[in-house]
């Protein structure tokens, strides 16, 4: 009986060893990559959590700013309406509510009648052009003040809708606000009553297509 023993193929063994080594190397690389990816996922999850908290903080700050601005607008509008419309018991109420996750503000004009009853609504619908115009001007002043913008208010024939008998009080109130808030108010108007309320007034003429300015009056501040 003969037994044949075949010598191992060294070439095949070497090739197999190389394949095993390559597979082990790929496994180790995949393991390292998996560890890196898991670390990145943890880092990104941490950043997402932080950004969500920052977003919540900004949302709270913005909501608080809206509420603060509403209170400022409410107070200034009420002061202005009572100063101008001295024959009407007018005030402004800020109605703050959350709609769709956002703070919403409605400014309602309120009038108290002699019998104690009150009516309220938007100025354009319930109170006419005079009240709406004055409120529009005052809201622009609120925006200038709260946003830290240059204290300059430009009104180009913006007060034309105000009833004539209220114009003197509008001019007086704008003059008082100008002094109190350090606000420059530039009014372009044909109304001589507003000219009288101004600290400085100029007449503008068109001379050959060129605008020329000549002083009308200057009132020194006390």
VEXGU-899171 format. One record per residue (C-alpha): residue number from 1; x, y, z. Coordinates in Angstrom, 2 decimals, padded with zeros to 5 digits, always signed. Layout:
<atoms>
<atom num="NUM" X="X" Y="Y" Z="Z"/>
...
</atoms>
This chain:
<atoms>
<atom num="1" X="+000.00" Y="+000.00" Z="+000.00"/>
<atom num="2" X="+001.40" Y="+003.27" Z="-001.03"/>
<atom num="3" X="+000.59" Y="+006.58" Z="+000.71"/>
<atom num="4" X="+001.22" Y="+009.73" Z="-001.27"/>
<atom num="5" X="+001.91" Y="+012.87" Z="+000.71"/>
<atom num="6" X="+001.66" Y="+016.00" Z="-001.41"/>
<atom num="7" X="+003.84" Y="+018.85" Z="-000.36"/>
<atom num="8" X="+001.92" Y="+022.06" Z="+000.40"/>
<atom num="9" X="+001.79" Y="+024.70" Z="-002.31"/>
<atom num="10" X="+003.79" Y="+027.51" Z="-000.78"/>
<atom num="11" X="+002.58" Y="+029.94" Z="-003.38"/>
<atom num="12" X="-001.06" Y="+029.27" Z="-002.43"/>
<atom num="13" X="-000.26" Y="+029.64" Z="+001.28"/>
<atom num="14" X="+001.50" Y="+032.92" Z="+000.71"/>
<atom num="15" X="-001.42" Y="+034.19" Z="-001.37"/>
<atom num="16" X="-003.87" Y="+033.10" Z="+001.33"/>
<atom num="17" X="-001.81" Y="+034.79" Z="+004.02"/>
<atom num="18" X="-001.78" Y="+038.00" Z="+002.01"/>
<atom num="19" X="-005.53" Y="+037.81" Z="+001.53"/>
<atom num="20" X="-006.01" Y="+037.32" Z="+005.27"/>
<atom num="21" X="-003.72" Y="+040.23" Z="+006.04"/>
<atom num="22" X="-005.59" Y="+042.40" Z="+003.56"/>
<atom num="23" X="-008.93" Y="+041.47" Z="+005.07"/>
<atom num="24" X="-007.64" Y="+042.17" Z="+008.59"/>
<atom num="25" X="-006.29" Y="+045.52" Z="+007.41"/>
<atom num="26" X="-009.63" Y="+046.40" Z="+005.82"/>
<atom num="27" X="-011.44" Y="+045.30" Z="+008.99"/>
<atom num="28" X="-009.19" Y="+047.44" Z="+011.18"/>
<atom num="29" X="-009.61" Y="+050.43" Z="+008.84"/>
<atom num="30" X="-013.38" Y="+049.96" Z="+008.86"/>
<atom num="31" X="-013.34" Y="+049.71" Z="+012.66"/>
<atom num="32" X="-011.31" Y="+052.91" Z="+012.95"/>
<atom num="33" X="-013.62" Y="+054.66" Z="+010.49"/>
<atom num="34" X="-016.66" Y="+053.45" Z="+012.44"/>
<atom num="35" X="-015.19" Y="+054.85" Z="+015.65"/>
<atom num="36" X="-014.48" Y="+058.17" Z="+013.90"/>
<atom num="37" X="-018.00" Y="+058.34" Z="+012.45"/>
<atom num="38" X="-019.57" Y="+057.54" Z="+015.83"/>
<atom num="39" X="-017.46" Y="+060.30" Z="+017.42"/>
<atom num="40" X="-018.54" Y="+062.74" Z="+014.69"/>
<atom num="41" X="-022.18" Y="+061.77" Z="+015.24"/>
<atom num="42" X="-021.85" Y="+062.44" Z="+018.96"/>
<atom num="43" X="-020.17" Y="+065.78" Z="+018.23"/>
<atom num="44" X="-022.86" Y="+066.78" Z="+015.73"/>
<atom num="45" X="-025.61" Y="+065.74" Z="+018.12"/>
<atom num="46" X="-023.99" Y="+067.91" Z="+020.81"/>
<atom num="47" X="-023.72" Y="+070.84" Z="+018.39"/>
<atom num="48" X="-027.34" Y="+070.37" Z="+017.33"/>
<atom num="49" X="-028.45" Y="+070.41" Z="+020.96"/>
<atom num="50" X="-026.43" Y="+073.57" Z="+021.59"/>
<atom num="51" X="-027.79" Y="+075.28" Z="+018.45"/>
<atom num="52" X="-031.34" Y="+074.38" Z="+019.47"/>
<atom num="53" X="-030.75" Y="+075.98" Z="+022.85"/>
<atom num="54" X="-029.26" Y="+079.07" Z="+021.20"/>
<atom num="55" X="-032.25" Y="+079.25" Z="+018.84"/>
<atom num="56" X="-034.61" Y="+079.00" Z="+021.82"/>
<atom num="57" X="-032.68" Y="+081.79" Z="+023.54"/>
<atom num="58" X="-032.81" Y="+084.02" Z="+020.46"/>
<atom num="59" X="-036.53" Y="+083.29" Z="+020.12"/>
<atom num="60" X="-037.09" Y="+084.33" Z="+023.73"/>
<atom num="61" X="-034.99" Y="+087.48" Z="+023.28"/>
<atom num="62" X="-036.85" Y="+088.40" Z="+020.09"/>
<atom num="63" X="-040.22" Y="+087.76" Z="+021.73"/>
<atom num="64" X="-039.19" Y="+089.89" Z="+024.70"/>
<atom num="65" X="-038.02" Y="+092.65" Z="+022.37"/>
<atom num="66" X="-041.36" Y="+092.56" Z="+020.57"/>
<atom num="67" X="-043.17" Y="+092.82" Z="+023.90"/>
<atom num="68" X="-040.91" Y="+095.66" Z="+025.08"/>
<atom num="69" X="-041.36" Y="+097.49" Z="+021.79"/>
<atom num="70" X="-045.11" Y="+097.04" Z="+022.05"/>
<atom num="71" X="-045.07" Y="+098.61" Z="+025.53"/>
<atom num="72" X="-042.93" Y="+101.51" Z="+024.29"/>
<atom num="73" X="-045.22" Y="+102.04" Z="+021.30"/>
<atom num="74" X="-048.30" Y="+101.84" Z="+023.49"/>
<atom num="75" X="-046.99" Y="+104.48" Z="+025.91"/>
<atom num="76" X="-045.72" Y="+106.90" Z="+023.25"/>
<atom num="77" X="-048.84" Y="+106.58" Z="+021.10"/>
<atom num="78" X="-051.08" Y="+107.17" Z="+024.09"/>
<atom num="79" X="-049.06" Y="+110.22" Z="+025.11"/>
<atom num="80" X="-049.15" Y="+111.59" Z="+021.57"/>
<atom num="81" X="-052.87" Y="+111.03" Z="+021.06"/>
<atom num="82" X="-053.75" Y="+112.65" Z="+024.36"/>
<atom num="83" X="-051.48" Y="+115.62" Z="+023.62"/>
<atom num="84" X="-052.86" Y="+116.21" Z="+020.12"/>
<atom num="85" X="-056.51" Y="+115.21" Z="+020.47"/>
<atom num="86" X="-057.18" Y="+116.96" Z="+023.75"/>
<atom num="87" X="-060.94" Y="+116.93" Z="+023.14"/>
<atom num="88" X="-061.01" Y="+113.13" Z="+022.81"/>
<atom num="89" X="-060.20" Y="+110.59" Z="+025.51"/>
<atom num="90" X="-057.93" Y="+108.39" Z="+023.37"/>
<atom num="91" X="-055.35" Y="+105.80" Z="+024.33"/>
<atom num="92" X="-053.62" Y="+102.81" Z="+022.75"/>
<atom num="93" X="-053.66" Y="+099.26" Z="+024.04"/>
<atom num="94" X="-051.13" Y="+096.67" Z="+022.90"/>
<atom num="95" X="-052.70" Y="+093.23" Z="+022.51"/>
<atom num="96" X="-049.94" Y="+090.61" Z="+022.65"/>
<atom num="97" X="-050.59" Y="+086.96" Z="+021.82"/>
<atom num="98" X="-048.76" Y="+083.95" Z="+020.42"/>
<atom num="99" X="-049.77" Y="+082.82" Z="+016.93"/>
<atom num="100" X="-048.08" Y="+079.86" Z="+015.30"/>
<atom num="101" X="-045.28" Y="+079.93" Z="+017.84"/>
<atom num="102" X="-044.58" Y="+083.60" Z="+017.22"/>
<atom num="103" X="-045.48" Y="+086.65" Z="+019.26"/>
<atom num="104" X="-048.08" Y="+088.80" Z="+017.53"/>
<atom num="105" X="-048.90" Y="+092.37" Z="+018.52"/>
<atom num="106" X="-051.98" Y="+094.38" Z="+017.63"/>
<atom num="107" X="-052.15" Y="+098.05" Z="+018.58"/>
<atom num="108" X="-055.76" Y="+098.99" Z="+019.26"/>
<atom num="109" X="-056.96" Y="+102.57" Z="+019.63"/>
<atom num="110" X="-059.32" Y="+102.99" Z="+022.57"/>
<atom num="111" X="-061.74" Y="+105.86" Z="+023.12"/>
<atom num="112" X="-063.55" Y="+106.40" Z="+026.40"/>
<atom num="113" X="-066.92" Y="+108.10" Z="+026.05"/>
<atom num="114" X="-068.46" Y="+110.56" Z="+028.48"/>
<atom num="115" X="-070.81" Y="+107.87" Z="+029.82"/>
<atom num="116" X="-067.87" Y="+105.58" Z="+030.71"/>
<atom num="117" X="-068.25" Y="+103.20" Z="+027.79"/>
<atom num="118" X="-065.29" Y="+102.47" Z="+025.57"/>
<atom num="119" X="-064.84" Y="+101.65" Z="+021.92"/>
<atom num="120" X="-061.72" Y="+100.26" Z="+020.33"/>
<atom num="121" X="-060.45" Y="+099.35" Z="+016.90"/>
<atom num="122" X="-057.82" Y="+100.13" Z="+014.31"/>
<atom num="123" X="-057.28" Y="+103.85" Z="+013.75"/>
<atom num="124" X="-057.87" Y="+103.71" Z="+010.00"/>
<atom num="125" X="-061.21" Y="+101.95" Z="+010.33"/>
<atom num="126" X="-062.64" Y="+103.55" Z="+013.45"/>
<atom num="127" X="-061.11" Y="+107.00" Z="+013.86"/>
<atom num="128" X="-060.29" Y="+108.53" Z="+010.49"/>
<atom num="129" X="-057.26" Y="+110.09" Z="+008.90"/>
<atom num="130" X="-056.22" Y="+112.46" Z="+011.67"/>
<atom num="131" X="-055.69" Y="+109.77" Z="+014.30"/>
<atom num="132" X="-054.16" Y="+107.30" Z="+011.83"/>
<atom num="133" X="-051.70" Y="+109.90" Z="+010.53"/>
<atom num="134" X="-050.52" Y="+110.92" Z="+013.99"/>
<atom num="135" X="-050.11" Y="+107.28" Z="+015.01"/>
<atom num="136" X="-048.13" Y="+106.54" Z="+011.85"/>
<atom num="137" X="-045.69" Y="+109.36" Z="+012.61"/>
<atom num="138" X="-045.32" Y="+108.25" Z="+016.24"/>
<atom num="139" X="-044.67" Y="+104.64" Z="+015.23"/>
<atom num="140" X="-041.85" Y="+105.82" Z="+012.99"/>
<atom num="141" X="-040.35" Y="+107.59" Z="+016.00"/>
<atom num="142" X="-040.65" Y="+104.39" Z="+018.04"/>
<atom num="143" X="-038.74" Y="+102.46" Z="+015.34"/>
<atom num="144" X="-036.01" Y="+105.11" Z="+015.19"/>
<atom num="145" X="-035.63" Y="+105.03" Z="+018.95"/>
<atom num="146" X="-035.74" Y="+101.28" Z="+019.53"/>
<atom num="147" X="-033.47" Y="+100.39" Z="+016.60"/>
<atom num="148" X="-030.84" Y="+102.98" Z="+017.45"/>
<atom num="149" X="-031.16" Y="+104.57" Z="+014.03"/>
<atom num="150" X="-030.06" Y="+108.09" Z="+013.22"/>
<atom num="151" X="-032.41" Y="+110.42" Z="+015.12"/>
<atom num="152" X="-033.83" Y="+112.05" Z="+012.01"/>
<atom num="153" X="-037.53" Y="+112.04" Z="+011.09"/>
<atom num="154" X="-038.45" Y="+113.13" Z="+007.56"/>
<atom num="155" X="-042.06" Y="+114.17" Z="+006.92"/>
<atom num="156" X="-042.79" Y="+115.22" Z="+003.35"/>
<atom num="157" X="-046.37" Y="+116.53" Z="+003.40"/>
<atom num="158" X="-047.10" Y="+113.61" Z="+005.73"/>
<atom num="159" X="-049.52" Y="+115.57" Z="+007.95"/>
<atom num="160" X="-051.96" Y="+116.64" Z="+005.27"/>
<atom num="161" X="-054.70" Y="+114.32" Z="+006.58"/>
<atom num="162" X="-054.67" Y="+115.91" Z="+010.05"/>
<atom num="163" X="-057.68" Y="+118.16" Z="+010.65"/>
<atom num="164" X="-056.70" Y="+121.83" Z="+010.64"/>
<atom num="165" X="-057.66" Y="+122.52" Z="+014.26"/>
<atom num="166" X="-055.32" Y="+119.75" Z="+015.47"/>
<atom num="167" X="-052.28" Y="+120.87" Z="+013.46"/>
<atom num="168" X="-051.01" Y="+123.39" Z="+016.07"/>
<atom num="169" X="-050.94" Y="+120.68" Z="+018.73"/>
<atom num="170" X="-049.19" Y="+118.27" Z="+016.34"/>
<atom num="171" X="-046.48" Y="+120.86" Z="+015.76"/>
<atom num="172" X="-046.15" Y="+121.51" Z="+019.49"/>
<atom num="173" X="-045.90" Y="+117.82" Z="+020.34"/>
<atom num="174" X="-043.29" Y="+117.16" Z="+017.63"/>
<atom num="175" X="-041.28" Y="+120.10" Z="+018.96"/>
<atom num="176" X="-041.45" Y="+118.69" Z="+022.49"/>
<atom num="177" X="-040.42" Y="+115.23" Z="+021.30"/>
<atom num="178" X="-037.55" Y="+116.73" Z="+019.34"/>
<atom num="179" X="-036.20" Y="+118.43" Z="+022.45"/>
<atom num="180" X="-036.81" Y="+115.47" Z="+024.76"/>
<atom num="181" X="-035.40" Y="+112.73" Z="+022.51"/>
<atom num="182" X="-032.69" Y="+114.68" Z="+020.68"/>
<atom num="183" X="-034.63" Y="+114.06" Z="+017.49"/>
<atom num="184" X="-034.27" Y="+116.18" Z="+014.36"/>
<atom num="185" X="-037.62" Y="+116.54" Z="+012.61"/>
<atom num="186" X="-037.56" Y="+117.81" Z="+009.03"/>
<atom num="187" X="-041.06" Y="+118.68" Z="+007.81"/>
<atom num="188" X="-041.86" Y="+119.72" Z="+004.25"/>
<atom num="189" X="-045.19" Y="+121.50" Z="+004.41"/>
<atom num="190" X="-047.25" Y="+124.38" Z="+003.04"/>
<atom num="191" X="-048.99" Y="+124.80" Z="+006.38"/>
<atom num="192" X="-047.94" Y="+128.05" Z="+008.12"/>
<atom num="193" X="-049.00" Y="+126.63" Z="+011.51"/>
<atom num="194" X="-046.24" Y="+124.03" Z="+011.33"/>
<atom num="195" X="-043.80" Y="+126.74" Z="+010.36"/>
<atom num="196" X="-044.67" Y="+128.57" Z="+013.56"/>
<atom num="197" X="-043.99" Y="+125.46" Z="+015.62"/>
<atom num="198" X="-040.53" Y="+124.93" Z="+014.11"/>
<atom num="199" X="-037.28" Y="+126.00" Z="+015.70"/>
<atom num="200" X="-035.97" Y="+126.81" Z="+012.23"/>
<atom num="201" X="-037.94" Y="+127.35" Z="+009.04"/>
<atom num="202" X="-036.87" Y="+127.85" Z="+005.44"/>
<atom num="203" X="-038.66" Y="+128.73" Z="+002.24"/>
<atom num="204" X="-037.70" Y="+126.62" Z="-000.78"/>
<atom num="205" X="-037.86" Y="+128.19" Z="-004.24"/>
<atom num="206" X="-037.20" Y="+126.74" Z="-007.65"/>
<atom num="207" X="-034.85" Y="+129.10" Z="-009.45"/>
<atom num="208" X="-033.93" Y="+127.93" Z="-012.91"/>
<atom num="209" X="-034.29" Y="+124.27" Z="-011.94"/>
<atom num="210" X="-032.17" Y="+124.74" Z="-008.82"/>
<atom num="211" X="-033.67" Y="+124.69" Z="-005.32"/>
<atom num="212" X="-032.74" Y="+127.66" Z="-003.19"/>
<atom num="213" X="-033.27" Y="+127.94" Z="+000.57"/>
<atom num="214" X="-033.94" Y="+131.16" Z="+002.44"/>
<atom num="215" X="-034.54" Y="+131.34" Z="+006.20"/>
<atom num="216" X="-038.00" Y="+132.43" Z="+007.31"/>
<atom num="217" X="-037.47" Y="+132.43" Z="+011.02"/>
<atom num="218" X="-035.26" Y="+130.99" Z="+013.74"/>
<atom num="219" X="-036.44" Y="+130.41" Z="+017.25"/>
<atom num="220" X="-033.82" Y="+130.01" Z="+019.89"/>
<atom num="221" X="-034.35" Y="+127.24" Z="+022.39"/>
<atom num="222" X="-034.87" Y="+128.33" Z="+025.96"/>
</atoms>
